[in-house]
């Protein structure tokens, strides 16, 4: 994915949740994923919303209506994959998971017939116990696996998720120290904790101590969420966006 920084800047310019979703969907469509569904996999007490498929979506309306009528959310293999995984995955890879009933894949077959084909599942985590699933799907069937795109789509999906949340909920107010900002800024450039420690002339343990404080201040449960929230809130402005750090 080229110009990832420009894509993030575009999503960040959105003034409404609908606008943010429109920008994100347009970007994904440009890479061949014309169908997008942002779903609440669990209840979201923080938003006063119950679990639901397609809180915002560009999936075909007839398929969404049929999906809701059949109450497929509890059996959807993509939903089951999102609940189990903390990493993005290709839908086809779910067939290797022995814990997912064979009957569940009939839902994917029916979606295929409705124009929802060959997709990617992206798990996103917010407040404790709250899980969001992003489904990216094509209209024309499988075209191979691009793992670099998968990594970049994960980063962009995370940023969209945080931006969308900020527009339908009150954003987190946070004050960070100069050193915490330095750690975030270098992490946003793709640096590891060891590299950041060397650049900032501090120990790796000190860098990780800063991360622990940042997780609390930004209500984030990992580096990726911390970085995307910090960028979205204007706490850091990286000059280069790299592949999501590990």
Secondary structure, DSSP 8 states (H G I E B T S, - for coil): ---HHHHHHHHHT-SSHHHHHHHHHHHHHHTT--EEEEEESS-BTTTTB--EEEEEE-S-HHHHHHHHHHTGGGT-HHHHHHHH-SS-EEGGGGGG-TTS-GGGHHHHHHHHHTT-EEEEEEEEE-STT-EEEEEEEESS------HHHHHHHHHHHHHHHHHHHHHHS--------HHHHHHHHHHHTT--HHHHHHHHT--HHHHHHHHHHHHHHTT-SSHHHHHHHHHHTTS---S---S---
